[in-house]
Every structure is written in C-alpha cells, then in structure tokens.
Amino acid sequence: MNNKDLQARKSQVIARGQGNVYPVYVEHAKNAEVWDVEGKRYIDFGTGIAVCNTGHSHPKVVAAVKQQVDKFSHTCVMVNPYEVAVTLAEKLTKLAPGDSEKKAIFVSTGAEAVENCVKIARAHTGRRGVIAFNGGFHGRTNLTMALTGKITPYKNLFGPFPSDIFHVPFPNDCHEVSVKASLKALENLFKVDIAPSETAAIIIEPVQGEGGFYQAPKALLVALRKLCDEHGIVLIADEIQTGFGRTGKMFSFEHAGVEADLMTMAKGIAGGFPIAAVVGKGEIMDAPLPGGLGGTYGGSPVACAAALAVLEVIEEDKLIERANILGQLFNERLSALKSQYPTHILDVRNQGAMIAMELVNNGDSEQPNTDLTGAIIAGAAEHGLILLACGFYGNVIRFLPALTMSDEIANEGLDKFSALFKSLITA
C-alpha cells in the first residue's frame, strides 16, 4: 500500500472537513522520527500538535498502557472509579501553579475541558458572560468556536453561536497592540456590552496556539488577575497547548507567577492517549452539583496510566530543562536565517520549545506572506519534515519538537528546513 492509494481511499469515506495536512500515512514512529507506509523517514517538528512531548512511543508510556490494558480498559470513572484516576488527580492538583487547594475533573478532549470551565465558572458566579481574546483558539464545539477568535477555518459556515461571548484584542508587539490597548478595550467592553457583575469568566491562552505563538505579557496576566479579583470573575488559563513542559515550565502561567482560578490541560498530558482535565480552586470546582460534570470516556484508565508515565518521564529525563535548551537551539538557528532574509522573516520567537517564525513581504508586519508559508508546508514532506502553520493571518511556521529530541536530530531537521526555505526564496 502507498500514500497515494490510501489518500484516495480516505477521500472516499472520510468527510472533507476532517482534512489532513500531508498525504503521508504513518506506518511507525519513534521519539522524534516518523516513517510512512512507503518507508520514507521524516523528522517530526509537529508532534501531533504538541501532544507527544515525550516523543512517539516512549517505552515507559507503552509499558504503562500495556499493563493497564491487561487489567481493564474501561468501567467509567463515574460508575466504578479506579485508583489510577485518583493518583493522576492528586499529581495534577499538586503540579498546578499556585498555593490554593485544588480539585480536578477528567474529560476526553481539550474542547470539553474548556466547556466545563465555562460551566463551572457560571455555576460558581451565577453569571452569564465570558470574555476571550482575538486570535485565541479554544476548540471546535459550538461553545468553544464562539470563544475562538478566528473565523476561517474554525467558525466559517457553523453559526449561529452561543450568546454572551465577547472578545478583546490580544497584546502583540509585532502588530503594535499594547497591553494598555488590550486593557482599555476590556474597560470599554465593560461599559458597552457587559458589566463586570454579569461576567462569569475571562479565558486566555498564555501563549496563543493557532493564533501565532504570541506570548501574553506578564503585565497582562497580572492585570487580569487583579481585575478578576476585584470583580469576582473567574480567570481561566487555557494551557492545552502550553502545558506539560512545553514552554520551559510545567505550565506557562508559571512564567508570570500568576495563579488562575481554573485551568485546562490536554494535548501533552498523556503522550497521545485521549484525556483532558480541568484543575482549579476547590471551592470553585465544587460549584456544580453531582452529575453536572463528566462524560462516558472521561478519565479513561488507559489514558490515566499513560499520563502518570508521562509525568514520570518529564521529571526523570528533566524535560522542562530540555525544553529551554531546545528552544534556544531553534531560536539561534532560525534567527540566523532571519538575519539572511530580513524582508521575509519578521520575527522568531519562543517560550521554551514552543517556537515560531513569522513570514511577511518586504519586512512589513502589515503584509503577511501566506504564499510562502503555504509553500513551505507543501514542500516539507518532500524534504523529510513534518511542519505546521498557524497565525491570525496564516503566515506563521510553528515548531513543536518532542522534548526528547536530540540535538543531532534537531539540527538535521533545521538543516532540512533551511534548505527548503532557501530553495523557495531563490526559486
């Protein structure tokens, strides 16, 4: 079987809305490398969208999953619970930033975690409104699409969306949006659209994922914490893409020294096994009544076992420290490329191993170069790479290497990327 035949079969039976970036079908993967059904090798700079922080098929994760499956695969944590879920909740509530006593719930996806944060915040406050940020991404369900601050492709054709959702600008030095401007917009929102006394929650990604890997300035997060305290608003940290060592801390909010009231966890939590969590202050988490939260597959024992193994690997292999080392390596290599092509590359930025390169025309932030971005993604597979794009304008290349990636593999992949980039510039 080859990639072309599999893509043809896929097109016949899977809806076009669930597209795929590459017509490359995986046969096996190990750590930071992937091999397709034709035997071609790829260096993975995407890790399944920041999921496999501990690399593909880490031996400890595989062993934990096999051991759990031998015992049982499902009973539903809401019917007959099990120790592995309790142990994971104990660890996550201790790892979550801040000194408050915390509790957790388990669901299956990041979008579910976001929706449950909104439910919990509304139950706790008795209020209706939720404020999010332009360019943010919070999921693909109806409510989370409403929270997401980008139309195409996430919201296009899918409305109407729930009411009582509001957006304000996200600070962005590259595009001259200051913290002061964002906070002023929030102040205006409270005067024009919804009062603070009717606002249940403010949700923010500490580093925007789909929005372009822009980092929320510490000053913004500190100001939001103060504002939420003043008005009794629940501050939600969406750490779905930034969690579990990705940014050089266990969670990105730690960089600002700010404690959120609720936080979402998913993606890197379990090395590819589907599980997500909400962790938050106990008195807020307990606002919903029994039975108000949950889901059939939430807290899968297999995924819980995988997550516990992931946490062990992060600690034992010092992957948080490794994220910072990889981030510096990528930044240095990509910044060197920027110095050669300053009119094409506006910015190279990273928080830990969450790395981005923003592409423009003529060195102008107002001229996003989506054509070059698209050409890089289209040509990546031919160069033996797996790459992802993102950004409010679709002009950002994002790099999400496994935190277990060696310097040797990282440099090999960056050599391939540089060759691809230069070939497109000189073509």
N, C-alpha and C positions, 0 to 999 in steps of 0.2 A: 504494500500500500504506500502511496506517496501523498505529499501535501496537496497537490492539485486535485486528486481524486477525492480526498477527504473534505476539501473545501466545497467541492461540488455536491457531495452528499449532505454536508451541513446546510448548504443553501436551500436544499430541498425540504428540510424538515425542521429547521430552527428559524424562528421569525427574524426578519432583517433588523429589527430593533435591538436584538441582542447580537450586535456585530462583533468582529474581532479585529484587533489592530493588525495582526500579522496572519497570513495564511500559512502558518507554521505550526504543525501538530507535534506536541511533545511526546516522546517515547520514554525518556527518563531524565532525571535531573539530580545533580549532586552539588551541594553547597552553592556556589555562585555560577555554576555552569549547567546548561540545558542542551540536550541532544534531541533532534527531531526524528520523525519516523524514517527519514532518508539517511540518518546517521550524521547529519551536519551538527557541529558544535556551535553554541552561542554563549557569549558572556552576558549574564543577566544583570542589567542595570535597572530593572523594574521590580524584581522580587514579588511579582503578583500584586502590584500596587501596595508596596510597603507591608506585605503580610509576612514573608519569610525572613524576618530579621535575623533568625538563627540559621539561615541558609536552607536549601532544599534538603529534605530527608535527613535531618540531623539524627545521628544514631540514638541519642538519648530520647528524642521525641518519638522516633519509630518504636523503640523498645517499650516506652510507656504506653503507647497506643495499643501495641500487640498484647501487653499484659492486661490492659483493661478490657479489651475485646474478648479475651479468653474468659473473663469473669461475667460480664454482661455489657450490652451496648445501649440499653435504654429501659428506663422504667417510668420516666417523667419525674423531674425533681419536685413537682407539685403534687405528686401522688405518693410515691415511695422514694424519698430522698436518699442520699448516699454520702459517705464521708469525703470523697474526693471533691465534691462541690463545696462542702463546708470548709475544707482545708484551703481551697483556692480563694474563697471569700475572705477567710482570715488573712491570707497573704496580701490580697489586693487592698483590703481596708488598711493594712499597715503601710503599704507602699504608697498609697495616695498622699499627695502633698498636704501638709497642714497638721495641726495638733488635735483637731476635733475628733470625737468618737464617730466612727463611720460604720455604715452598713452597705450591703451590696445586693443587687439582683442580677440574674443571668437571663439573657435573651440570645437570639441566634445571629443577628446582623447589626451593623452599626446604625442603620436607619431605625431599627427597632429600639436601640438604646437611646437615640435622640428623641423619638416619640415618647418613650417612657419618661425621659427627663421632663418633657413638657407636661405630661400627665401629673407627675409628682409635684412639679412646681405649681401647677394650677390647684391641685388638691391642698397643698400646703398654704398657699396665699389666698385662695378663693377669688383669684383674679383671672383675667382672660388674655391679656396682651403678651406677645413675645416679640422681642427685638433681636434682629440678626444683622449681619453686615454684608454690604455689597461684595460680590466676588466669593462669598463663602459657599461651601458645599456641605450639606448635611444629610443627603440621602435621596432616594428615588421613590419613596412612598408619597402619597398625596400631601401629607402634612410636611414632610421633610423637603419636598420640592418647593413648597411655599416658603420655607426657611432659606432655601438655597438662593443665592444672589446672582444667578446667571441663567439666562433663558436657554440658549442653544448649547448642547443638545438636550439638557436635562428637563426643561419645562415646556419646550415647544410642543404644541398640539395637545397638551394634557390637562389644561384647565377646565373648569374653574378650580381654584384652590381655596383652602380654608381662610376665613377672615381673621382679623385681629393679629396679623403678622406684619411687621414693619421692618424697614431696612435703613441703615445709615452707612455713610462711607467708611471704608477701612483705610487706616493710615498707610501711606505708600510714598516713600521718598522719591522713588523713580518717577512717579507721576504727580509729584508735588501736592500730595494730600497729607496735611499735618495732623498730629494728634489733636491739636487745638481745633482744627476744622471738623474732625470727627466728633469731638465732644460738643462743639457748637451745634452740629447737626442733630445730635441727640437731645440737646437742650431745646432746640426748635421743635423736634418731634413731640416732646412732652407738652409743648404749648399748642401745637396744631392738630395732632392726630390722636394721641392717647396720653392720659395723665399718668404720672408715676404710680399713683394709688390704684390704677387699673392694670398695671404691668406686672405680670407674673414672673417673667424671666428675661434675661439677656443672655444670648448664646454666642460664643466666639471660638474660632479656631486660633490657638496661639501662633500657629504658622498655617496660613491658608494653603490647602492642598490643591484642589482643582483650580483655585484662584490664582496660582502662580508662585507658591512658596514665599510669599511675603510674610515677614515676621511681625507680629503685633508688638509694638514698642512697650518696654516695661512701664513707661509713663501711662500708657493707655490702660493696661491691665490694673495698675494701681488705682487709677482714677475710677475705673469701673467698679472695683471692689469697694471703694469709698462710697460711690453713688448708690450701689446696691444696698450697702449697709444703712445708708441714710433713709432709703425709701422702702426697705423691706422687700427688695426684689431679689430673686434667686439668680445667682451668677452660675452659668453652665459653661464648663470647659469642654469643648469637643476635641478630645485627644485621640480620636480614632486613627488618624494617620501619623500623629506625632508621638504616640506612646511607645513604651517598652524599649527604651534606649535609643530610639531613632535620632533624637536631637542632641544627644550627648548628656542627657539627664534621663532618669526613668520616664518622667513626663515633662513636657515643655514648660508648663506653668512654673516649674521649679526655677527656671532661669530668672523669672521676675520676682520670685519669693512671695507669690500670691496664692492663697488657698481659695479654690472655687467652692461653691455650695454643693454642686453636683458635677460629675464628670463622666464622659462616655469613654469606653475602652472597647477596642475591637482589633481588626487587622493583625498587628504583630503579636497579639496575645497568645496564640496557640500554634504558631508555625504552619498555618494553612488549614487547620481544622475550624469549622464554623462555630464560633462562640463570640458573644459580646457581653458587656457588663455596664451597669450604671453603679457607680460608687459615690456616696455622698454623706453629708452630715446626717447622723442617725435620726434626729428629730424631724428632719425634712423627709428623709426616705420613708419614715413610718407614717406619713400623712395619708396615703391611700389605704383603704380598708382591705382586709384579707380577700384574696381572689381578684383584686383590682389590677394586679400586675402579674405578668408571666407569659407562658407560651409552651406549647407541647414539647418543642425541641430545645427550649432554653436551658442552658446548663447541662448539655449532653455530657454524660460521664466520660466518653471517649475524648471529647474536646477538653474537658477539665483536666484529665490526665496529661494531655498534650501541653496544656497551659502550665501546669506545675513543672513539667520537664523544661519548658522554655524558660521559666523563671530561674531554674537551677543553672541552665546554660548561660544565661545573661550574667549571673553572679560569678560562676566558676571561671568562665572564659573572659571576664572583665569586658563585656561587650559595650558597656556605656563608655568606658575609656576608649575602646576601639572605634566607636562612632566618631569621636572627636578627631582621632588620628586619620581615619578615612576621609572625614570632611575636609581636613587641612590638605591632604594629598590631592583630592579632587579640586579644591579651590585653587591650589597653586598651579596645577596643570591647566585648568580651564582659564584662569586669569592670564597665564602665558599666551594662550590662544587669543584672548581678548586684546592683549597688547599688540598682536599682529593684525587683528581685524577690528579696530575700534569703531568703525562705522557700521559693522554688522552685529556686534555684541554690545548691548547696552550695559549689562550687569551680570556679574557672577556672585551668587550669594549662597550662604549655607548656614544652617544651625545643626551642628553635628553632621550626621550623614544624610541630611535632607538638603539636597544640593540642586541649584537651578542656574540656568543660563538663559537670559532673556535676549531675544533677537529682534533687531529693528532695521529699518532702512536709514542710511545717511546719519547714523548716530543719533537719531531723533526719537525720543520716547513716544512721540505722537504718531509715529509711523511703524506700527508693529509689523514685523516681517513674517507673516503666516505662511507665505510660499516657501521660504527657506526652511521653516520649522517642519512643514509637511514633507518637504523633500528629504530632510534628514530622517524622519520617522520611516518614510517609504524605503529609504536606502539602507536602513540599519541592518535588516536581516541579511542582505547580500554581503555586508561587512562582518557578519557573525556577531551582531549585537541585538539585544532587546532593550529598546528605549521607549520612553513615554513622553508625551507632551502635556502641557496644561496651560493655564493662564486665562485671564479675563478675555484676552483677545486671541488666545490660542497660539501664542508666539513664544512660549517658554518650554525648553527642554528640561525635564526633571530627571535627576539621578537618585536612585534609591537602592544602593548596593546592599547586599547582605552584610550584616555587621561582622560576619565570619569570613568575609572575602579577604584574601591575602593581598599584600602589596603587589606581588607579581601579577596576579590576575587583574587587579585594578589598573595597573599601568599598561598591561596588554590591551585591556578594553579601551582605555583612554587613547592609546596609540591608534587603535582602530577608529575611534571616534574622530580624532584629529584628521586622519586620512580621509574619512568620509566628508567632514566639514570642508576641508581644503579642496577636495575634488568638486564639490558643489559650487564653491566660490569662484573657482577658476574655469568652470565649465562654460 
